[in-house]
Amino acid sequence: MNTPGTPLHLAVEIGGAGRHPAAWRLPDADVAGLTGAAHHVRLARAAARGGLDLVVLAEPCAAPTGDPDLLEDSLDAVAIAARVAPVVPGIGLAPQVDVTHSEPFHVQKAIATLDLVSSGRAGWEVTVSRTPAEAALFGRTPARPVAELWLEAAEVIEAARLLWDSWEDDAVVRDAATGRYVDREKIHYADFEGEFFSVKGPSITPRSPQGQPLVVVRADDPEALGVAARWADVVRISAPGVSQAAAARLEVQAAAAESGRDPSGITVLLDVEVLLGGTDGEARGALAALDALTPGPDPEGVQYVGTPEGLAALVGEIVRAHAADGVTFVPLTLPGSLDAIVDGVVPLLVGAGARPSTPSSGTLRERFGLSRPANRHHAEVCP
């Protein structure tokens, strides 16, 4: 949570050719490379060059519709993050992982592994699958009410946090002379028993550099709000305007306090859909051209179509109104809108003193001003 003088946090969500369904048809979209590693590395490098704190790797779970106008392929976000991490230093990576149709043990192992291979830059955005079509893709469980999905998601997060702590920090000895690789006394059972599943543990992955990778939750649903307030380090919100975002942020903080947490330990990021141009008219014309190819959906929250200067002013308004601790840019087109953010918007925010001229180093937790949690088997730890 931002305090006076604290730089605002910047994140970007990347996926495919951008949020707009016609973005893949633009000349700079590199449609042939959208499923390749180079495309994702290039986008992550652009975000890192701009000193952004976090890249959220989108993983849509919607069933293909067969519509020839839509880009409907989807890659595994964790696998992409693991490919990007070793070659793009200095930025956090948070893949979206659906927990409705995934095994909790596998999810926590994958995120812990990402934290290890990224040297402490891993996050995890928790998502749920809502529709019968999505359920049919997996054949694991039928579609269920949203409230039940988020109750299950809360259990997954709790189990993951227990498993992340099941190895103490110094459990791995690696003493070749004695042949002793681990200290068994420092590996513990998780013994999680919930309504939806149970996990005995321990994990098979050592405790990672951050101890507890960052957990990201979108709090757009009332059912998700309680989960975010109880378990999330970073909460994403969407709202139609700045004043509504400020109200949503207050709801997150109140829910966190009600759950027994210090609201200052949670960072709230406001989603802003973005399409930039050299002038407002140029940007609006670009959006109209995209809509003429394939009409885009109504914006999910704040949408900015205009110049870099106007977007920088909007971010400043968001901060002054205490509407969020930062923003998650959601480019309508990739790589074009991301490059415009990095080269046009970020320098303006740096010049205004809202962002540091040199990005901070260290773990993702440190970039968000969060300490490394003590292992619960050493001391009481707050999730």
C-alpha positions as CSV (number, residue, x, y, z in Angstrom):
1,M,0.0,0.0,0.0
2,N,1.4,3.4,-1.0
3,T,2.3,5.9,1.7
4,P,3.4,9.5,0.9
5,G,6.6,9.4,-1.1
6,T,6.3,5.8,-2.0
7,P,6.6,5.2,-5.8
8,L,3.5,3.8,-7.4
9,H,3.6,0.3,-8.7
10,L,3.3,-0.6,-12.3
11,A,2.3,-3.9,-13.8
12,V,1.2,-5.1,-17.2
13,E,-0.9,-8.0,-18.4
14,I,0.3,-9.7,-21.6
15,G,-1.4,-12.3,-23.6
16,G,-1.6,-13.1,-27.3
17,A,-1.7,-10.0,-29.4
18,G,-3.5,-7.9,-26.8
19,R,-6.9,-7.6,-25.2
20,H,-8.7,-6.5,-28.4
21,P,-9.9,-9.5,-30.4
22,A,-8.7,-8.0,-33.7
23,A,-5.2,-7.1,-32.5
24,W,-3.7,-10.2,-34.1
25,R,-4.5,-8.7,-37.5
26,L,-2.3,-5.7,-37.1
27,P,1.0,-5.5,-39.1
28,D,3.2,-5.5,-35.9
29,A,1.4,-8.4,-34.2
30,D,3.8,-11.1,-35.5
31,V,0.9,-13.5,-35.8
32,A,3.2,-16.3,-36.8
33,G,5.2,-16.0,-33.6
34,L,2.4,-15.6,-31.1
35,T,2.9,-19.1,-29.8
36,G,6.7,-18.9,-29.7
37,A,9.1,-18.1,-26.9
38,A,10.6,-15.1,-28.7
39,H,7.3,-13.2,-28.7
40,H,6.9,-13.5,-24.9
41,V,10.5,-12.8,-24.2
42,R,10.3,-9.7,-26.3
43,L,7.3,-8.4,-24.4
44,A,8.8,-9.2,-21.0
45,R,12.0,-7.4,-22.0
46,A,10.0,-4.3,-23.1
47,A,8.3,-4.3,-19.6
48,A,11.7,-4.7,-17.9
49,R,13.2,-2.0,-20.0
50,G,10.5,0.3,-18.7
51,G,11.2,-0.6,-15.1
52,L,7.8,-2.1,-14.5
53,D,7.4,-4.2,-11.4
54,L,5.4,-7.1,-12.7
55,V,4.3,-8.9,-15.8
56,V,1.0,-10.9,-15.5
57,L,0.9,-13.7,-18.0
58,A,-2.7,-14.2,-19.0
59,E,-4.0,-17.7,-19.5
60,P,-7.6,-17.7,-20.9
61,C,-9.5,-20.9,-20.1
62,A,-12.4,-20.4,-22.5
63,A,-13.4,-23.2,-24.8
64,P,-12.7,-22.5,-28.5
65,T,-15.8,-21.2,-30.3
66,G,-14.7,-22.0,-33.8
67,D,-15.1,-18.3,-34.8
68,P,-12.4,-17.8,-37.5
69,D,-12.0,-14.1,-36.5
70,L,-10.8,-14.9,-33.0
71,L,-7.4,-15.8,-31.7
72,E,-8.4,-18.8,-29.6
73,D,-5.1,-20.6,-28.9
74,S,-3.7,-20.4,-25.4
75,L,-0.4,-21.4,-23.9
76,D,0.5,-22.5,-20.4
77,A,1.3,-19.4,-18.5
78,V,3.6,-21.1,-15.9
79,A,5.6,-22.7,-18.7
80,I,6.0,-19.4,-20.5
81,A,7.1,-17.7,-17.3
82,A,9.7,-20.4,-16.6
83,R,11.0,-19.8,-20.2
84,V,11.1,-16.0,-19.8
85,A,12.6,-15.9,-16.3
86,P,16.2,-16.9,-16.9
87,V,16.6,-14.5,-19.9
88,V,14.7,-11.4,-18.7
89,P,16.1,-10.3,-15.3
90,G,14.8,-7.7,-12.9
91,I,11.0,-8.0,-13.3
92,G,8.4,-10.0,-11.5
93,L,6.4,-12.7,-13.4
94,A,3.0,-13.8,-12.3
95,P,1.3,-16.4,-14.4
96,Q,-2.4,-16.9,-14.1
97,V,-3.2,-20.4,-12.9
98,D,-6.8,-21.8,-12.8
99,V,-7.4,-23.6,-9.5
100,T,-10.8,-25.0,-10.3
101,H,-9.4,-27.8,-12.5
102,S,-5.8,-28.0,-11.2
103,E,-4.4,-30.1,-8.4
104,P,-3.2,-27.8,-5.5
105,F,0.0,-29.7,-4.9
106,H,1.0,-29.3,-8.6
107,V,0.1,-25.6,-8.6
108,Q,2.2,-24.8,-5.5
109,K,5.2,-26.9,-6.9
110,A,5.1,-25.0,-10.2
111,I,5.0,-21.6,-8.6
112,A,7.8,-22.5,-6.1
113,T,9.8,-23.8,-9.0
114,L,9.3,-20.5,-10.9
115,D,10.5,-18.6,-7.8
116,L,13.7,-20.7,-7.8
117,V,14.5,-20.4,-11.5
118,S,13.7,-16.6,-11.4
119,S,15.8,-16.0,-8.2
120,G,12.8,-14.8,-6.3
121,R,10.7,-13.0,-8.8
122,A,7.6,-15.2,-8.9
123,G,4.0,-14.4,-8.4
124,W,0.8,-16.3,-9.0
125,E,-2.5,-14.8,-10.1
126,V,-5.3,-17.1,-8.8
127,T,-8.1,-17.7,-11.3
128,V,-11.3,-19.8,-11.3
129,S,-13.3,-21.4,-14.2
130,R,-17.0,-20.6,-14.1
131,T,-18.7,-21.9,-17.2
132,P,-20.0,-25.4,-18.3
133,A,-17.9,-25.1,-21.4
134,E,-14.7,-24.6,-19.4
135,A,-15.6,-27.5,-17.1
136,A,-16.2,-29.7,-20.2
137,L,-12.7,-29.0,-21.4
138,F,-11.3,-30.8,-18.3
139,G,-14.0,-33.3,-17.5
140,R,-13.0,-33.1,-13.9
141,T,-15.9,-31.5,-12.2
142,P,-19.2,-29.8,-13.4
143,A,-19.6,-26.1,-13.4
144,R,-20.4,-24.8,-9.9
145,P,-21.6,-21.6,-8.3
146,V,-19.1,-18.7,-8.1
147,A,-19.2,-18.6,-4.3
148,E,-18.2,-22.3,-4.1
149,L,-15.4,-21.8,-6.6
150,W,-13.8,-19.0,-4.5
151,L,-14.2,-21.0,-1.3
152,E,-12.2,-23.8,-3.0
153,A,-9.7,-21.2,-4.3
154,A,-9.2,-20.0,-0.7
155,E,-8.4,-23.6,0.3
156,V,-5.9,-23.9,-2.5
157,I,-4.1,-20.8,-1.5
158,E,-4.0,-21.9,2.2
159,A,-2.7,-25.3,1.2
160,A,-0.1,-23.8,-1.0
161,R,1.2,-21.5,1.7
162,L,1.5,-24.5,4.1
163,L,3.4,-26.5,1.5
164,W,5.7,-23.6,0.7
165,D,6.6,-23.6,4.4
166,S,7.0,-27.4,4.7
167,W,10.7,-27.1,4.0
168,E,12.6,-24.8,6.4
169,D,15.1,-22.5,4.8
170,D,18.1,-24.5,5.8
171,A,16.5,-28.0,5.3
172,V,18.9,-28.6,2.3
173,V,22.3,-29.5,3.7
174,R,24.2,-30.7,0.6
175,D,27.0,-32.3,2.6
176,A,28.8,-34.4,0.1
177,A,31.4,-35.7,2.6
178,T,28.7,-37.3,4.8
179,G,26.2,-38.0,2.0
180,R,23.6,-36.0,3.8
181,Y,21.6,-33.9,1.3
182,V,18.7,-32.8,3.6
183,D,17.9,-32.5,7.3
184,R,14.8,-34.5,7.7
185,E,14.0,-32.8,10.9
186,K,13.4,-29.6,9.0
187,I,10.9,-31.0,6.5
188,H,7.3,-31.0,7.8
189,Y,3.9,-32.3,6.9
190,A,1.4,-29.7,5.7
191,D,-1.6,-31.8,7.0
192,F,-4.2,-29.6,5.3
193,E,-7.8,-30.8,5.7
194,G,-10.4,-28.7,3.9
195,E,-14.0,-29.0,2.6
196,F,-12.8,-29.7,-1.0
197,F,-9.6,-31.6,-0.6
198,S,-6.8,-32.6,1.8
199,V,-3.1,-32.5,1.3
200,K,-0.7,-34.2,3.6
201,G,2.6,-33.1,2.1
202,P,5.3,-32.1,2.5
203,S,6.2,-30.4,-0.7
204,I,8.8,-32.0,-2.9
205,T,10.3,-28.6,-3.7
206,P,12.6,-26.8,-1.3
207,R,11.5,-23.4,0.2
208,S,12.0,-20.8,-2.5
209,P,13.9,-17.6,-2.4
210,Q,10.9,-15.5,-1.4
211,G,9.7,-18.1,1.0
212,Q,6.1,-17.2,0.0
213,P,5.8,-16.1,-3.7
214,L,3.4,-13.2,-4.2
215,V,-0.3,-14.1,-4.5
216,V,-2.4,-12.0,-6.8
217,V,-6.2,-12.1,-6.7
218,R,-8.7,-10.1,-8.8
219,A,-11.4,-8.8,-6.4
220,D,-14.1,-8.0,-9.0
221,D,-16.6,-10.5,-7.5
222,P,-18.0,-10.1,-4.0
223,E,-17.0,-13.8,-3.5
224,A,-13.5,-13.0,-4.6
225,L,-13.2,-10.0,-2.4
226,G,-13.1,-12.0,0.8
227,V,-10.4,-14.4,-0.6
228,A,-8.3,-11.4,-1.7
229,A,-8.6,-9.7,1.6
230,R,-7.6,-12.8,3.5
231,W,-4.8,-14.2,1.3
232,A,-3.6,-11.8,-1.4
233,D,-0.4,-9.8,-1.4
234,V,-1.6,-7.9,-4.5
235,V,-5.2,-7.2,-5.3
236,R,-6.4,-6.3,-8.8
237,I,-9.5,-4.2,-9.1
238,S,-11.5,-2.8,-12.1
239,A,-13.9,0.0,-12.0
240,P,-15.6,2.3,-14.5
241,G,-13.9,5.4,-13.2
242,V,-11.5,6.8,-10.6
243,S,-14.0,7.6,-7.9
244,Q,-15.5,4.1,-8.2
245,A,-11.9,2.7,-8.0
246,A,-11.3,4.6,-4.8
247,A,-14.4,3.1,-3.3
248,A,-13.3,-0.4,-4.4
249,R,-10.0,0.1,-2.8
250,L,-11.6,1.1,0.5
251,E,-13.7,-2.1,0.3
252,V,-10.5,-4.1,0.0
253,Q,-8.9,-2.4,2.9
254,A,-12.0,-2.8,5.1
255,A,-12.3,-6.5,4.2
256,A,-8.6,-7.0,5.0
257,A,-9.0,-5.4,8.4
258,E,-12.1,-7.5,9.1
259,S,-10.1,-10.6,8.3
260,G,-7.4,-9.6,10.8
261,R,-4.9,-8.3,8.4
262,D,-3.1,-5.0,8.3
263,P,-4.4,-3.3,5.1
264,S,-1.0,-1.7,4.6
265,G,0.4,-5.1,3.7
266,I,-1.8,-5.3,0.6
267,T,-1.1,-3.5,-2.7
268,V,-4.1,-2.6,-4.7
269,L,-3.7,-2.2,-8.5
270,L,-6.3,-0.8,-10.8
271,D,-6.7,-2.3,-14.3
272,V,-6.5,0.2,-17.1
273,E,-7.1,-0.9,-20.7
274,V,-4.8,1.0,-23.0
275,L,-4.5,2.0,-26.7
276,L,-2.1,4.8,-27.4
277,G,-1.4,7.0,-30.4
278,G,0.4,10.2,-31.3
279,T,-2.8,12.2,-30.9
280,D,-6.1,11.5,-29.3
281,G,-7.7,11.3,-32.8
282,E,-5.1,8.9,-34.0
283,A,-5.7,6.6,-31.0
284,R,-9.5,6.7,-31.4
285,G,-9.1,6.0,-35.1
286,A,-7.0,3.0,-34.4
287,L,-9.6,1.6,-32.0
288,A,-12.4,2.3,-34.6
289,A,-10.4,0.4,-37.2
290,L,-10.0,-2.6,-34.8
291,D,-13.7,-2.6,-34.0
292,A,-14.5,-2.5,-37.8
293,L,-12.5,-5.8,-38.1
294,T,-13.9,-7.5,-35.1
295,P,-16.0,-5.5,-32.6
296,G,-14.4,-5.5,-29.2
297,P,-16.3,-6.1,-26.0
298,D,-17.3,-3.3,-23.7
299,P,-14.5,-2.3,-21.4
300,E,-14.2,-4.2,-18.2
301,G,-13.2,-1.1,-16.3
302,V,-11.2,2.1,-17.0
303,Q,-10.2,2.3,-20.7
304,Y,-7.8,4.9,-21.9
305,V,-7.6,5.7,-25.7
306,G,-5.3,8.6,-26.3
307,T,-1.8,10.0,-26.0
308,P,1.0,8.9,-23.6
309,E,0.7,12.4,-21.9
310,G,-3.0,11.8,-21.2
311,L,-2.3,8.3,-19.8
312,A,0.4,9.7,-17.5
313,A,-2.1,12.4,-16.3
314,L,-4.7,9.7,-15.6
315,V,-2.2,7.6,-13.6
316,G,-1.4,10.7,-11.6
317,E,-5.1,11.3,-11.0
318,I,-5.5,7.7,-9.8
319,V,-2.7,8.2,-7.3
320,R,-4.0,11.6,-6.0
321,A,-7.5,10.2,-5.5
322,H,-6.1,7.3,-3.5
323,A,-7.9,5.0,-6.0
324,A,-5.0,2.5,-6.1
325,D,-1.4,1.9,-5.2
326,G,-0.6,1.6,-8.9
327,V,-2.0,0.3,-12.1
328,T,-2.0,-2.9,-14.2
329,F,-1.9,-1.8,-17.8
330,V,-3.9,-4.1,-20.1
331,P,-2.8,-3.2,-23.6
332,L,-5.4,-3.6,-26.3
333,T,-2.6,-4.3,-28.8
334,L,0.8,-5.9,-28.4
335,P,3.5,-5.1,-28.8
336,G,2.5,-1.6,-29.9
337,S,0.6,-0.3,-26.9
338,L,3.3,-1.8,-24.5
339,D,6.1,-0.1,-26.4
340,A,4.2,3.2,-26.2
341,I,3.7,2.8,-22.4
342,V,7.4,2.0,-21.9
343,D,8.8,4.7,-24.2
344,G,6.1,7.4,-23.8
345,V,4.4,7.0,-20.4
346,V,7.0,5.7,-18.0
347,P,9.5,8.6,-18.7
348,L,6.7,11.1,-17.9
349,L,6.0,9.3,-14.6
350,V,9.7,9.3,-13.8
351,G,10.0,13.0,-14.6
352,A,7.1,13.7,-12.3
353,G,8.8,11.8,-9.5
354,A,6.2,9.1,-9.4
355,R,8.6,6.4,-10.4
356,P,12.3,5.9,-9.7
357,S,14.7,6.6,-12.5
358,T,16.5,3.3,-11.7
359,P,14.2,0.3,-11.1
360,S,14.7,-1.3,-7.8
361,S,16.5,-4.7,-7.7
362,G,15.9,-7.7,-5.5
363,T,13.0,-10.0,-5.1
364,L,9.5,-9.3,-6.2
365,R,8.4,-9.0,-2.6
366,E,11.1,-6.3,-2.1
367,R,9.8,-4.4,-5.1
368,F,6.4,-4.3,-3.5
369,G,7.8,-3.3,-0.2
370,L,7.0,-6.6,1.5
371,S,9.4,-8.5,3.8
372,R,10.2,-12.1,3.4
373,P,7.9,-14.1,5.6
374,A,9.5,-16.2,8.4
375,N,8.8,-19.9,8.1
376,R,5.9,-20.9,10.3
377,H,7.9,-23.7,11.8
378,H,10.3,-21.1,13.1
379,A,7.9,-18.3,14.1
380,E,4.3,-17.3,13.7
381,V,3.8,-16.0,10.2
382,C,0.9,-13.9,8.8
383,P,-0.3,-15.0,5.3
